Amino acid sequence: MAFIEENELLYRKWVNEVWNKGNEDVIDELLDKNGIVYFPHFVPGDEKIHGREEFKEFVRIARSRYQNIKASVDDLVVKGEKVIALCKLEGIYTDETGFEVPIKSKALCSIVFKEGKIVELWNNVELDAASRGAETIDFRSAKC
């Protein structure tokens, strides 16, 4: 399989398995043990998420607050080890009081692979007007 095709397939697997299914085994499989993930606007102070365990905790909390999430890759460009993807996200945001708001979002993602592992991942998510009030996810202190 060509290097470019492999990175495209790996990223599509990441989106489907991690976000749509909550499969943490794929985080262990595809995120480098020292991988860094950025989720500006979703992590307090726009801090980096370091490594697999921190990212798993972030995903658990995010999936508990954004229920019925459906993520899909609308467009994707691969150049060597870099993947740029435009993704679509839909689901229901539930705040801490139980109030639910349907969301539709686009995300521009930049991914760097090294030897089949994600070493850096930027997720710039644009939320629709209904969900702009969603709070940040403090994955280091909150537990789901």
Buried (B, 14 or more C-beta within 10 A) or exposed (E): EEEBEEBBEBBBBBBBBBBBEBBBEBBEBBBBEEBBBBBEEBBEEEBBBEBBEBBBBBBBBBBBBBEEBEBBBEEBEBEEBEBBBBBBBBBBBBEEEEEEBEBEBBBBBBBBBEEEBBBBBBBEBEBBEEBEEBEBBBBEEBEE
